[in-house]
Amino acid sequence: MQFNEKLKQLRAQKGIPQAELAKNIYVSRSAVAKWESGLGLPSEQSLNMLAEYFGIEVSELISDPTAEKVLVTKNNTISKQKIWIISISVLAVIAVAVLITLCVCFINNPSQPIITRQLIFETEKGIDTGKINNYHDGEISVDRIFADTRTFEIEQGVSEIRLPQLLVKTTVNGDASYERVDYFNLVFSCSDTIIIRCEHDADDMDYIVVFPREYNPREFNDWANIKYGEFLISIRVFRNHIAVESITVGFSDKSFEIGLTQSKELSCDIKPYNADYTNFSYTVDSIIRPNGEKYEGDLAEYAYIQKYYLTYLTTTKNIEIGSVINIVAVTGYNDYDKVKSNVLAVTVERIAVDTINLYIEENDGYLGTTYVTIGQQINLKLFCFPVEASFNALNEQAIATLLTPETATLNITENDWIMTVSADKKNVGQEIRIKIDIPEGISKIFSWTVKGIPSESIILINLDTGEELDDVTYINRNGTLRLMAVITPENATYDKINYSAYVAELNNYGRYVRISDEGVLTVSDHAPFDMEISVSASAARGSSKVYKIIVKQVFVESVNLTCETTVIHLNEIITFTLDYSPNNADRESMKIVVLDEIDGVYISGTRIWASPNVPVGTQFSVQAIINGVESNILTFTVIE
């Protein structure tokens, strides 16, 4: 099977058109069509890309190389003959047409304008480029000289270049006009080391982009042809390698010192600024002890370089103060582009303490707090700033002295101190002071004020029920309610419990209600019904919620009138008994009346008197009425 048949078969198996195949192997569609029609063979590079694309060996594409070459030669010969015949015919037709046109124009207009058209870049508008030759495939070499306006550099670190807009320049008697080309009708051809193609950007604009086929090559010098209809323009694309000339390494803060366990950012000045190099690294070249001897073994035990987004030199606490760390930077590898920097000599110095502070390690404690609570036990932890201070790196010990032993005690732990505040309530408001001394000669006194334990909650208990007082409780006139405040926590600090009772929007409510220091609430017998009393308690800077006490009226349900006799002698006084229930009912009004109008019979309170003027045998009835509730009726007879 010949190459062209094999290529058609492979493309059909993948189900792709000629244009897609051409795009994937970076050639024109016409080249693929030429191969499949048997008029030519691809270059060695294109053969390799075809084999890689279809996943086969190159030998499987060309079964008989000799026969293929013969076929190509014949086809080329035939093609050339056809091209000559067609070219001669076309030239003849063009010549006749031009001749006729010239004749007509000469007859009608003897002064015919001179018109020229050419393909240029937008950046060439208004520039006299002179005669710039355009070359076909195979005729361009890197030794050719291209016009400056058509020579483009892809700088180091840049992956591609976007060419200026292409224009068709039309000149009529020296006056130029410009027309933008249709980018979809452009045809590209180029060397095997670059790729050129048309792309579309977000602004709905077409443009030409050129980039190396190899990923980011350090240098190259290549060409490409761009064809638009009858016009052809050639460009040169290159990248120059810029070698590193010098490297200067240092710290970003321009210093030459570092402390124990400190990290400092390294910086590097590479010249020229746009130099191209394969890689770059910092190295701890050597470490010299204060006595001049070198550190041996793994130097990372003393100082090491770490790279995150930035690069840092970090020391450990194992290195001696006064040692010198030598840092170098190198570009390149295996002597290729390898350039070594100066030696940065970094001296390890002691970093002094600026300030010291104490942290209170407790849930309710915080840095800089000024209060502690009686009976409280607190872990005190010392911090020295800056964090990189050598005091911290060497774990040096500080001395703590309690200056107020009457308010607290201080015990030393392995690294810190435990301070215990006295539980004696008399120390509330007193001060605790501790002096901290560190070996560098810094001293500082820290102080706290002792405060009581605040109450977390207070509730009122009804001592008659032993339960918390209801949100709303009713009380009768002349009633009493015994209350007690219960405080949480039990060890809350307070001097006394304050009970309060008030009636909103009622002046002089003290004549109706009062509450004692012991929590006994008393309501007078003339307090207004439905009067709402607000009751609460407070202690240890806390207070309870407000409970409502409402004065409730007790209504009379029944009235009973009794007497030991039913007769009354003239000029005699008898007494009867009056009862009502419930016995705690609120009695607002009460009266005892004689139902019959009998002259000489008088009633006063619960006593009745029959005067001598009352006729013997007279009968009369008596009834009591309390709050409108009537009693039973008693009937009496007057006797001599």
Summary of the structure (lengths in Angstrom):
residues: 640
radius of gyration: 57.4
end to end distance: 164.5
largest distance: 177.6
contacts: 1755
relative contact order: 0.05
helix: 17%
strand: 42%
